[in-house]
């Protein structure tokens, strides 16, 4: 499960190296990035039920938006993140209500 998360979130399956040293460096950096994202996600305080907490994927998206591709204003990116997480929380509540009704 951790390897699958690493493949999806930090590109663990995108290495194209020919030697042990390059592979070892790439895997080490990818796992370090995944560890940092996981720690940031785990340190999120409990929020209200109207919005889900930041996940590893959402933190990665925000870092990409703010650090790598800062073409949009930060307010827009933060508003988009809040809207997305609010919609996910609404869908989660609806899903659990339907499961309990059965």
N, C-alpha and C positions, 0 to 999 in steps of 0.2 A: 504494500500500500504506500509506503514512504517513497519507494522508487517511482511508482506511478505518479505520485504528487510531484516529485522532483522533475519528472519528464514533462509534466504539464505546466508547471509554474516557473521553473528556472532553466529549461532547455537542456536537461540532463542527457537527452538522447540526440542532441545536435552536434556532438563533438566529431571532428574529422581530423584526427591526429594519427601520426604514423609510429610514434614511439611511446615508450612507457612514461617518460618524464612529462611529455605534453599531456598525455591522458591523465596522469596523476594530478597535475596542476589544474586541469580543467575540472575534473571531478571534485577536487578539494574546494575550488572557488564556487562551483555550483551548489555543493552541499552547505557551504558557509552562507551563501545567499539564501538558501531555503531555511537554514537555522535562524537567520536574522528575521526573515519574514514571519516565521512561526512564532518567535519570541514576541515580535510586535503584535501579532494577532492575539496571543495569549494574555498580553498585558492590558487588553482593552477593558475598561471598567464596564460594569453592567449598565446597559442603557435602557431607555424606556421600551415598552413592547411595540411601539410604533415603528421602530427601525432596528434592523439586525446589527450586530456588532461587526466591525471590520474583519473580513476574512483574509486569508493569505492572498487569494486571488485579487481581492479589492485593493489591498495594500500595494501589491505589485502594479496594478493598473494606475493607482495614484502616483506612485514613484515614477513610473514611465511617463505619465502625463506632465508631472512637474519637473522632472530632471532631464529626461531625454527629448521629449517633444513638447516644448513649452510654447506651442503656437496659439493656444487658447488662454484667455485670462484665468487665473487661479480660481476666481469666484465661480466661473462657469463650471470648471471641473469639479469643485466641491459640491455645487448644487446638483450636478449630474450624479455624483456618488451618493448623496443623500436621497435623491429621488429613486435611484436604483435600489438601494438597500431598503427604503420604505416599501417599495413595490414587492420586493422579495419577502419582507415580513408579512405583508398583507396576504400574499399567496400562501405562505406557510401557515398562517392562522386559518385560512379558508380550507386548506388541505386537512389540517388536524380536526377542524370542526366536522368536515365530511366523514372522516374516519371514525369519529366518536359517534356520529349519528347512526352508523350501521349496526 
